[in-house]
């Protein structure tokens, strides 16, 4: 997926950046693990480290299987379209290149749930406060914004 496809950028305060970073890392994790396996077999071929059970033919077959897995995992990576705050919660909108799997939905749901208890401004524990807007804030930032809550 292209990295320049985010249409609106990140439209939330920096307190949620760590949540976004963790979510993106988890989404990329399966692909990067598959890529490491592919690189492992490429390294064996390059260094010609074969033995009775690890013949060159077997390593080439394993490398081809690893490449297929890398391609499959790459195709499952979502493309982030928009990240924003809505009603005091993080929203991550994405498109998929193939069918969305439960892992992707789980990561996105977890990130959004974490935002409900994380201050948008600083990342400290917080709660959603409803005044004129819904904002998830820690005690300090709630007082700064709204006075005594």
C-alpha positions in Angstrom: 0.0 0.0 0.0 1.1 3.5 -0.7 2.2 5.5 2.3 0.9 8.8 0.8 -2.8 7.8 0.7 -3.8 9.4 4.0 -6.3 11.9 2.7 -6.8 14.0 5.8 -3.7 13.4 7.9 -4.0 12.9 11.6 -6.7 15.1 13.1 -6.3 14.6 16.8 -4.2 15.9 19.7 -0.8 14.3 20.3 -1.9 12.5 23.5 -3.2 9.7 21.2 -0.1 9.4 19.0 1.3 6.5 21.1 -2.0 4.6 20.6 -1.8 5.2 16.9 1.8 4.2 16.8 1.1 0.9 18.6 -1.9 0.1 16.4 0.1 0.7 13.2 3.0 -1.4 14.6 0.6 -4.3 15.4 -1.0 -4.0 11.9 2.4 -4.2 10.3 3.7 -7.0 12.6 2.4 -10.0 10.6 3.9 -8.6 7.3 7.2 -7.8 8.9 7.4 -11.3 10.5 6.8 -12.9 7.1 9.4 -10.6 5.5 12.0 -11.7 8.2 11.3 -15.4 7.3 11.8 -14.6 3.6 15.1 -12.8 4.4 16.2 -15.8 6.5 15.9 -18.2 3.5 17.6 -15.7 1.2 20.5 -15.5 3.6 20.8 -19.3 3.6 20.9 -19.4 -0.2 23.4 -16.5 -0.3 25.8 -18.1 2.2 25.2 -21.6 0.8 24.6 -23.1 4.3 23.1 -26.4 3.4 23.2 -29.9 5.1 21.4 -33.2 4.8 18.0 -31.9 5.9 18.4 -28.4 4.5 19.3 -29.0 0.8 19.4 -26.1 -1.7 16.3 -27.5 -3.3 14.4 -27.5 0.0 15.5 -24.0 0.9 14.4 -22.7 -2.5 11.0 -24.2 -2.0 10.8 -22.7 1.5 11.9 -19.4 0.1 9.1 -19.5 -2.5 6.5 -20.3 0.2 7.9 -17.5 2.3 7.6 -15.1 -0.6 4.0 -16.1 -1.2 3.3 -15.5 2.5 4.9 -12.1 2.4 2.7 -11.2 -0.6 -0.4 -12.4 1.1 0.4 -10.5 4.3 1.2 -7.4 2.3 -2.2 -7.6 0.5 -3.9 -7.8 3.9 -2.3 -4.6 5.2 -5.0 -1.9 5.5 -4.5 1.6 4.0 -5.2 4.2 6.6 -7.5 6.8 5.0 -8.2 9.0 8.0 -7.4 9.3 11.7 -9.4 11.7 13.8 -11.2 12.5 17.0 -15.0 12.1 17.0 -17.2 12.4 20.1 -14.1 12.2 22.3 -12.8 9.0 20.8 -10.2 8.1 18.3 -11.5 7.0 14.9 -9.3 5.1 12.4 -10.8 4.8 8.9 -9.1 2.4 6.5 -9.5 0.5 3.3 -8.4 -3.0 2.7 -6.9 -4.5 -0.4 -8.4 -7.9 0.4 -11.0 -9.1 2.9 -10.5 -7.6 6.3 -9.5 -10.2 8.9 -10.4 -10.3 12.6 -6.9 -9.3 13.6 -7.2 -5.9 11.8 -10.6 -5.2 13.3 -9.3 -6.2 16.8 -6.4 -3.8 16.6 -8.5 -1.0 15.4 -11.2 -1.6 18.0 -8.5 -1.8 20.8 -7.0 1.5 19.7 -10.4 3.2 19.7 -11.2 1.7 23.1 -7.9 2.9 24.6 -8.7 6.4 23.4 -11.8 6.5 25.6 -9.6 6.3 28.7 -6.6 8.3 27.5 -6.2 12.1 27.6 -6.2 13.5 24.0 -3.7 16.2 25.0 -1.0 14.4 27.0 -1.7 10.6 26.9 -2.3 10.3 30.7 -5.3 8.4 32.0 -8.5 10.3 31.3 -12.2 10.2 30.8 -14.7 11.6 28.3 -16.2 14.9 29.4 -19.3 16.2 27.7 -19.7 20.0 27.8 -20.2 21.7 24.4 -18.0 19.0 22.9 -17.0 15.5 23.9 -13.4 15.5 25.0 -11.4 12.8 26.6 -9.1 14.5 29.1 -7.0 13.9 32.2 -8.0 15.8 35.4 -5.4 18.5 34.7 -6.4 19.2 31.1 -10.1 19.0 32.0 -9.6 21.7 34.7 -7.6 23.9 32.2 -10.3 23.6 29.6 -13.5 23.6 31.7 -12.6 24.7 35.2 -13.8 22.4 38.0 -15.5 19.4 36.4 
